[in-house]
């Protein structure tokens, strides 16, 4: 996953009920007090209701924002078929994102809507990347259980919403440093995670989360939020073993002029990648 809780609602074909699952799930999560965004993969293109706005794109403008009472739409000319880049366009206060389609994407977890057991095999369903299987077919539900995946009927979307909310909360917590430092103005990281799901804060509002960078020989190494927090928690644990140092410093720098063992590797003819 990226720095959001992304759930792709996928199926092997049409008319499986993806939109029904997505809209009902969104309605229930919203009623639970969570802020939800949605992304839909429209294979047949987008019908622009405001034709006059499209004239700006015909004139050479790459991006147009259309604003009217209660609705604002962003229209981009460029093809963006990468789900990570699409979710980056969303307001950061939307942590839970429901995606209809993007079956081949690796972003987030899947909610698989299936009509027969063979579709679970075709989609290679496993609990590692599939948060739930939805179907009214008893054989599908049985096969999902055999694979270790949670299974729900269409009448059980309420239960699915609770499972998604629990999964999103666990993911939000995993992205936070777990220091309970209160530098963000919230008592602890658990309360902060709840506020993220409600859209009151974004993960980037955590002052610790936002500051970490790994730089090797002047090059910034891209790290996903989980790896960042592994570094942060490890460094924090080491700092806490030291006497006479500030527990929550504003800035930490660790520098190596030479990596331990370089001399031995150089003498043996090997090189560090």
C-alpha positions, 0 to 999 in steps of 0.5 A: 500500500501507499500512504493511504488505505486503498481497496480495489474492488475487482472482478474477472468480468462485467456484471459481477456487482462491483459498483454495488459493493463500492457504493454500499461500502462507501455509504456505510463507511461514511455513516460510521464517520469516516471520510472516503474517496472513490476512484473508478476506471472508466474503460469507455471514456468520460462523458463531460456534462459541461461541454464548454469547459472542454473547449479550454482543453481543445485550446491547449490547456492540460488541466481544467477545474470545473466548480459549481454549487456543491461539486468541483471536478478536475479534468486532466488531458493526460492519460494517467493509468497508474493508480499510485499517481491517480490517488496522489491527486486526491486530497490528503485528508481522504485516507480510505480510498475505494477503487472500482477496477484497476485489476492489474494494479499492485496498489492497496488491497483487493475486494474480489467480487466473484460469481464462481470458484474458478474466478478466485483461482484466476485472480489468485486470491490469498489473504496477503492481498485480498481483504475480502471476497463478496459473492452469493455463490455458496461454492465461492464462499467455501473456496474463499474460506479454504484460501484463508480469505474473509467472505461476505454475501451482498447482504453483509456489506455492513460487516464488510465495512467494519472489516475494512475500517479495522484494516484501514485503522491498522494500516494508519497505525502502522504508518505512524511512528508509535512514539506517542510524543504528542508533538502533533497535539494529540495524546497518542498515535492511536487517537491520531490514527482515528482522526486520520480515518475521520479526515480531520488530519492526514498522515503527513500531519505527523511531524515525525512521519514527515521529516525522515529521509535517507541520503546515501552519498548525497542521493535521496533514497525513496522509501515507502512509509512502512520502511520509513517507520522501521528506520524511525522506530529502530533509531528511536529505540537506540536513542532511548538506551542512551543516557543524558540525551533528549528523548524526542530531538527535533533533528537527528543526523547519523553520518558514516564517512566509511561503511564498517567493513569496507577495508575488508571488502576492498582487500578481497576484491568485492564491492558494495552495491 
